[in-house]
Amino acid sequence: MNATAESLREYLRKVPRTIIVLEAQDGAAWIERVVCGLEHEALFVAPSTVALMRSVESMGDRPRAEQLARLGRLLLGVMRHPRSPS
């Protein structure tokens, strides 16, 4: 995805408050600033330390994004208390 800070802001302003799962890589810091600056939440996944991500190294952008979303759901299910609001 070739995004600029302004194009990302423009898109995220239209999206209800949400959790965004990103692959930790170079450039992730500016994305986190934009995401959190608009009151969304950013979660980062380190592909080198997560076995699930190793299986998608050669995938294109869409399948990789879908895997990140699934992994984010898994991590949230494990990390949040069952009585916490979702």
RAGI-V424810 format. One record per residue. OMEGA is omega as a letter, one per 40 degrees, with the letter a starting at -180 (999 if undefined). Layout:
OMEGA  OMEGA
//
This chain:
i  a  i  i  a  i  i  i  a  i  a  i  a  a  i  i  a  i  a  a  a  i  i  a  i  i  a  a  a  i  i  i  i  a  a  i  i  i  i  i  i  i  a  i  i  a  a  a  a  a  a  a  i  a  a  a  a  a  i  a  a  i  i  i  i  i  i  i  i  i  i  i  i  a  i  i  a  a  a  i  a  a  i  i  a  999
//
